[in-house]
């Protein structure tokens, strides 16, 4: 299993993931990023705000970006 780092960009403030997580494949990397984004968004909603321009950038052990998940792609907005 490879180690991936899930860095969070919250409105220009970068929160680095120095420890990372071991994941067996890109499908599990994408799922982890999706669940993390949704969890962060839930916390923001509880505080009465939501930034859809934030994103999670995933890097492999060599520091290469392998996946980027914009928060706006983590949810489906309906009823507008």
RARAUR-V240891 format. One line per field, one symbol per residue. psi: psi as a letter, one per 30 degrees, with the letter a starting at -180 (. if undefined). burial: 1 if it has 24 or more other ideal C-beta (glycine too) atoms within 12 Angstrom, else 0. A space follows every 50 residues. Layout:
psi=???
burial=???
This chain:
psi=klkkkjkkjjhfjkjkjfelkkkflfefeeeeeeeeeeeeeeeeefgglk jffllkkkkaffgkkfkkjkefffljklg.
burial=00011111110000000000101000001001110110011000000000 100111111000000110101001000000
